[in-house]
Structure formats: C-alpha cells, structure tokens
C-alpha cells in the first residue's frame, strides 16, 4: 500500500464527508469543513491518499488540526473503515505533529471519547498521555472525553 499525505483539495470534500458520516455519531458538516479551510492561519486539513488503489487515488483518511501559539490541537481524525489497521491514522497523526512543530508548536492536545479505546491506543503509541477527563463533553451518546497531551513535538 502506497500512501501520500498532502493538504486537502476542494474536490476531496465529498469523500471526507462520507468518511466522517460513518466515523462519528455527530459528523462535521460540509460547512464546518469549509470554515476550517477558510482559516488558513489557524487550521490545516491533511488527507491520506492510497496511490496504488485507484485513479484518482481515493482519500483513505484525514486529520484536521490547529496550531495556536505553541500548541497543536487535533480536532478531527478519521480513516475510512475499509482501510483501518493499516497505519494510516498513525501516519496522518505523525505528519500533523511534524507540521505543527514546523509551525512553532511545542506540545499537542486532543479529546477522545472515553469508550474509544482504539483511538486512545493510537495516541498513546504516538507519545500522548492522559491528562484528565472532560465530563459530559460529547452528545449522542452522552459521554466523557479523555483529554490527552503530548509534551514534546
């Protein structure tokens, strides 16, 4: 499997929205992604493409993150269910951390559903640790979030 990670293109939005809809109980809308795209000073969305699967190469996953001062915040990370457990989420996360470091971030934060053990395991493998709980952070279903932090990028 050959993978490239690059900034989102406008034509990627339908594929991203399809992945989003199957990944989250309250998916982001197209308008939400468009607002992120308009905030180039703050927000970046990267996509992972499988270059050996089709023409054009499909979007296998994406990550949206912000750099605010010396902090990177991971807002959204999802991988198409067809491509789970192939290292795509880790590759996206590692690329976002490197991009954040290049933009001046020194640490990273994110929130993840308390029940999402697979995601927490991914983040732990990439140097994050639990930094607390945000009570009732999520809706549909109501759930706490685990706040995770990585001190060095």
C-alpha positions, 0 to 999 in steps of 0.5 A: 500500500502506497500512501501520500499525505498532502493538504486537502483539495476542494474536490476531496470534500465529498469523500471526507464527508462520507468518511466522517458520516460513518466515523462519528455519531455527530459528523462535521458538516460540509460547512464546518469543513469549509470554515476550517479551510477558510482559516488558513492561519489557524487550521490545516486539513491533511488527507491520506491518499492510497496511490496504488488503489485507484485513479484518482487515488481515493482519500483513505483518511484525514486529520484536521488540526490547529496550531495556536501559539505553541500548541497543536490541537487535533480536532478531527481524525478519521480513516475510512473503515475499509482501510483501518489497521493499516497505519494510516491514522498513525501516519496522518497523526505523525505528519500533523505533529511534524507540521505543527512543530514546523509551525512553532508548536511545542506540545499537542492536545486532543479529546477522545471519547472515553469508550474509544479505546482504539483511538486512545491506543493510537495516541498513546503509541504516538507519545500522548498521555492522559491528562484528565477527563472532560465530563459530559463533553460529547452528545449522542451518546452522552459521554466523557472525553479523555483529554490527552497531551503530548509534551514534546513535538 
